[in-house]
């Protein structure tokens, strides 16, 4: 039987702070889903009316932009660790550009609320 390497338990990949943040994000998101489920059962008509005002296309595009900018940031870090600073800078620039589009989709996610349009270019 192998001995337990306690150093790996106390120092996980990425550091303990990263995993603490991920854990807190999952707990917070889980609580939000539970609250959403409870409120949707309490007043299903209001829930349906409210959800019908959301624009699923904008929500999907927003999600794609967020995932893509996260991918670019991870790729930038990977290129930086390899010593390729030019590619790293390019991917950071792409991350920033993709992140500037997100507020547009967040403010226009509701149908008919284009008057709240905020575009950060």
C-alpha positions in Angstrom: 0.0 0.0 0.0 1.2 3.5 -0.9 1.8 6.1 1.7 -0.5 9.1 1.5 1.3 12.2 0.2 -0.1 14.9 2.5 1.6 17.6 0.5 -0.7 16.9 -2.5 -3.8 17.0 -0.2 -3.0 20.3 1.3 -1.6 21.9 -1.9 -3.9 20.9 -4.8 -3.2 21.9 -8.4 -3.8 25.6 -8.8 -3.5 26.3 -5.1 -6.0 26.0 -2.2 -7.4 29.5 -2.8 -8.5 28.6 -6.4 -10.3 25.5 -5.2 -11.9 27.5 -2.3 -13.3 30.0 -4.9 -14.5 27.2 -7.1 -16.2 25.5 -4.2 -17.9 28.8 -3.1 -19.0 29.5 -6.7 -20.6 26.0 -6.9 -22.4 26.4 -3.5 -23.6 29.9 -4.5 -24.9 28.7 -7.8 -26.5 25.7 -6.2 -28.3 27.9 -3.6 -29.5 30.1 -6.5 -30.9 27.1 -8.3 -32.7 25.9 -5.2 -34.3 29.3 -4.6 -35.3 29.5 -8.3 -37.0 26.1 -8.1 -38.8 27.1 -4.9 -40.1 30.3 -6.3 -41.1 28.7 -9.6 -43.2 26.2 -7.6 -44.8 28.9 -5.5 -46.0 31.0 -8.5 -45.7 29.1 -11.7 -47.7 31.6 -13.8 -45.4 34.5 -12.8 -42.4 32.3 -13.4 -43.6 31.4 -16.9 -44.5 35.0 -17.8 -41.1 36.2 -16.6 -39.2 33.5 -18.4 -41.1 34.2 -21.6 -39.6 37.7 -21.5 -36.1 36.4 -21.7 -34.4 36.1 -25.1 -32.8 32.7 -25.3 -30.7 33.6 -28.4 -29.0 36.5 -26.5 -28.5 34.2 -23.5 -26.9 31.5 -25.7 -24.7 34.1 -27.4 -23.7 35.6 -24.1 -22.7 32.1 -22.8 -20.6 31.4 -25.9 -18.8 34.7 -25.5 -18.1 34.0 -21.8 -16.9 30.5 -22.4 -14.7 31.6 -25.3 -13.1 34.5 -23.3 -12.4 32.0 -20.5 -10.8 29.7 -23.1 -8.7 32.5 -24.4 -7.5 33.4 -20.9 -6.5 29.8 -20.1 -4.7 29.6 -23.5 -2.9 32.8 -22.7 -1.7 31.5 -19.4 -0.6 28.2 -21.1 1.4 30.2 -23.7 2.9 32.4 -21.0 4.1 29.3 -19.1 5.7 28.0 -22.3 7.6 31.3 -22.6 5.7 32.5 -25.7 4.8 36.0 -24.6 3.6 37.2 -28.0 0.9 34.6 -28.2 0.1 35.1 -24.6 -0.5 38.8 -25.2 -2.6 38.0 -28.2 -4.9 35.8 -26.2 -5.2 38.3 -23.4 -6.2 40.9 -26.0 -8.8 38.5 -27.4 -10.1 37.9 -23.8 -10.6 41.6 -23.3 -12.3 42.0 -26.6 -14.7 39.2 -26.0 -15.4 40.4 -22.5 -16.4 43.8 -23.8 -19.3 42.3 -25.8 -20.8 40.6 -22.7 -22.4 43.7 -21.2 -24.3 44.2 -24.4 -25.9 40.8 -24.2 -26.6 41.2 -20.5 -28.5 44.5 -21.0 -30.4 43.3 -24.0 -31.3 39.9 -22.7 -34.9 41.0 -22.0 -37.1 41.5 -25.0 -37.9 45.2 -25.5 -35.2 46.6 -23.2 -32.9 47.9 -25.8 -33.2 51.4 -24.2 -30.9 50.0 -21.5 -28.2 49.3 -24.1 -24.7 49.8 -22.8 -21.9 48.9 -25.2 -18.3 49.2 -24.1 -16.2 49.4 -27.2 
